[in-house]
Amino acid sequence: MTDEFLCPDTMTEQYVHWFRNSAPYINAHRDKTFVLMFGGEAVNHENFRNIIHDIALLHSLGIRLILVHGARPQINENLIEYNLETPFHNDLRITTREALRCVLDAVGSIRLEIEALLSMGLANSPMYGARIDAVSGNFVTARPYGVRDGVDYQLTGEVRSVDVDALQKSLANRNIIVLGPTGYSTTGEVFNLLGEEVAVKTAIALKADKLIFLGEKEGISDDDDRLLRELIPNEVEQYLRNKPLDSELLLHMKGAADACRGGVRRVHIISYARDGALLQELFTRDGSGTLISHDPYEEIRTADIDDVVGLIELLRPLEEEGILVYRSRERLETEIDKFAVIERDGMIVGCAAMYPIPTTGDEVHAAEIACVAVHPNYRSGNRGAELLDYLEAKARSKGIHDLFVLTTRTAHWFIEQGFEPVPVEALPNARQALYNYQRNSKIFKKMI
């Protein structure tokens, strides 16, 4: 069904549903540092004004922002106007002294345009009531790219250092920082830099929580033109092997891999042409583009007290259906160390618990697996099995040899995981005494 056929009530329900589900991300992103990089092509695009509005929204939600822009098309336009040419070597511009003024004019005009858009506060506009101070300065120190392969790159440079203290002070004052593809040497010279390098080095130096590249493409696609939602740096580097860095996407991919290697936990590649792509990437579970993360996007770990709310949201629907036994918040808080959870970008999407069973005499050390649950949107993978593997490894480390599970609905699934049906009498005595004959759960056992 297309939006034009949706009734107002349906659209309102969708909006309320989206807004409620975005709340955990709003809380997770507050006071975090994001570096956003976009080229001069994005600045020229008709959607750029909407991007600035979304950036202002992120700022209002307490996110600390550094904007890094490129200027390739604007520099090219200026070079044509002045009838100048700059050669390229290995896909990198050789910046002559005559061409430098074209670079500085382009960078300065883009910075002014960004600052003007961030200052727009007209009534009936998304920026109404916003008070945003945009700050630029000599935050980036550069050095000459030098002579390579016998070629003198002249006033093309590379990042030498980033003034972290000055950046942090500006961010602490609730300023949005705007950085261009230029840097300053200790001798007072100005160098033309790659905007992608400025963004990566800045994100690494600041230990930014996210680096976001806005490019023409929605992200990275496979050979069948299907969007790849999640990658790790090794996969990106394999993709780039033997490819020249002759396109925006490839530069973004290399920057993403370098940033992850440098300690930036998550890098996003999204489209500047798609309205709302930035918000969708940051405030929905599956985003709009490609995520590159050094750590796995989903993490299995032992639960802690902060996970109780997420566990309640995951377990309640199953408890109401009678699939799981009801557990109060107080009980979950008391038993939180028994749970393993799958966390996906700050959200609990799966859980399972393991309870050691008291044994006596010559009984084998045993434990019970309970509360195996996966969010409905994520049941297509092997997350339940991965949770069991995690708990089995934990059980072995504790000297546990027998795992039991009691279930009324998912018997076949546990059989697929290597469990075998057993009678009540197979349970350790302490667990037999607590067996609920009215619930009449089937019992399964797995020796590990």
Salt bridges, closest charged atoms under 4 A:
GLU115 OE2 - ARG111 NH1 3.39
ASP133 OD1 - ARG131 NH1 2.77
ASP149 OD2 - HIS89 NE2 3.69
GLU158 OE2 - ARG143 NE 3.26
GLU158 OE1 - ARG148 NH2 3.41
GLU189 OE2 - ARG97 NH2 3.53
GLU196 OE1 - ARG72 NH2 2.74
GLU196 OE2 - HIS252 NE2 3.92
GLU197 OE2 - LYS201 NZ 3.36
GLU218 OE1 - ARG274 NH1 3.47
ASP222 OD2 - ARG226 NE 3.13
ASP224 OD2 - ARG226 NH2 3.25
GLU230 OE2 - ARG344 NH2 2.99
GLU237 OE1 - ARG261 NH2 3.21
ASP258 OD2 - LYS254 NZ 2.70
GLU281 OE2 - HIS268 ND1 2.62
ASP286 OD1 - ARG344 NH2 2.99
ASP295 OD2 - ARG265 NE 3.65
GLU298 OE2 - ARG344 NH1 2.64
GLU298 OE2 - ARG383 NH2 2.88
ASP304 OD2 - ARG301 NH1 3.96
ASP307 OD2 - ARG301 NH1 2.77
GLU319 OE1 - ARG316 NH1 2.59
GLU333 OE2 - ARG329 NE 3.11
GLU335 OE1 - ARG327 NE 3.92
GLU335 OE2 - ARG331 NE 2.95
ASP337 OD1 - LYS338 NZ 3.63
GLU343 OE1 - ARG301 NE 3.00
ASP345 OD1 - ARG266 NH1 2.81
GLU368 OE1 - ARG431 NE 2.59
GLU392 OE1 - ARG396 NH2 3.49
GLU392 OE2 - LYS446 NZ 2.75
ASP402 OD2 - LYS445 NZ 3.45
